[in-house]
């Protein structure tokens, strides 16, 4: 993914949306850790659980998401499934991200606009939590 400034072409809105979805898919720290680990070679879920210290259900959920996005492939072997990156371009993307982060230092991490947009309700799916106006029940007490 080497692109000079002169060769840069603006993406149509549809492609911008797809690019934003790609980056949103990689924005979860656990998912990004899985991608970085898979960049080293194929792994089984249990290997990733051991290496990353994540719950098996978390690893499986994120691998399913990455597989649905076409970023990860699975290869069954006996009773095991081996996961690997499906697109070699991801290696370039990770390397480019590391270069940008090295150049910007902690500015991206400390950017208040990024953290504010991550906290807005419209950017997060509803998780079945009661609204603020919903009455709360206390456990173990009859009302």
N, C-alpha and C positions, 0 to 999 in steps of 0.2 A: 504494500500500500504506500508506495513512494510517489508523492505528487508534488511537483514544483508549483510555486505560486502562479507562474505563467500558465500552467496547464490546468489550473483549478477552474472548474465549471460549476455554476450554481445548480443545485439539485432542484427539480420540480417539487411542489408541495407534497405530492404523494411519496416521493422518495425521502423527503425530509421527515415525514411522519414515520416511515419505516426505519430510518436511521435513529430517530428519537426512541422508537420502540426497542431497537437493538441496544442502545445505551441504557435504557431503563431496565432491560433484562439483565444487563451486566452490573447494574448499580447496587444490587444487594451484596454486602460484603461476603456472606457465606457462598453465594453463587459465584462471585468473582474468585474466591479462594479455590473453589472446585475447578473453575476454568484454568486457573494458573497451575493447579496440580495436574490436571489432565494434559497440560502443555508439555509435561515431562514424560508422558506416555500413558498407555491405557491402564486402568485400574478397575478393581471390583468395588462394589459399594462398601464391603467390610474393610477394604484397604483404606478407602477414603475416610471412613468413620475413624479408624485408628490414627491415620496421619493428621487429620484436621481436628479431631476431638469434638466432632458434631454428633448429634443423635442420628441414628440410622434413619428415622423417619424424615428428618431434616434433609439429609443427603439425598434420599430417594425422591423427595418432593422437588428439590432443586434440579436434580438430574432429569426428572420428567419434564420440568419446565424447559430446560436447555434442549432436551430432545425434541419437544414440541416446536421449538423455535428453529430447529434444524442445525443447531450448533454442536450437538453431541450425538454420536451414534453408539449403538449397543451391539455387541457381538456375543451371542450365547455360546457357551462352551460347557458341556455337561450340565451340572446344576448351578453353574456360575454364569454371570453376565459381566462382560468386560466393556467398560465405557471409554470412549476416546473422543477427541475433538474431531468434528467432521469437516471443518473448514481450515485449511492451512493459513488463510488470511488472518485468523484469530491470533496467530503468533505475531504477525506484523502489527496488529492492532494493540496487543499487549505491550510490545516493544515501544510503539509510538506513545502509548499512555505513560510508560515509565519515563520516556524522554521529556514529555511535557511536564510531568510531575517534578522531575529533576530540575527543569528550567524555572518552574514557578515556585518551587519550595513549598512552604506551608500555606501559601496564599489561597489555594483551592480548598484546603481543609478548613481554613478560617473564614471563608467567604460567607457572610451573613445571608446573602440572597439565595444561595444554594440551600442552606439550612432552613430558611424561611419557607421556600417553595416546597420542601420535603414535609413540612409540618402542616401545610394547608389541607383541609378536609377534602377538597376536590381532587387532590393528587393521590389520595389513598382510598382503597376500596373500603366500604363499610364492613365491619366485622361483627355485626349483630349485637353491638353494645346498645344498651338502652339510651334513649335521648336524655338530655339534661332534665327535661320536664317529666320524665317517667317516674312514677313512685318507686321507691326502693324498698325492698323487703329485707327484713333481718332474719337471719337463719336462727332456727330454734325457738322462735317466739311466735305465738299465734297473734294474728291481727284482728 
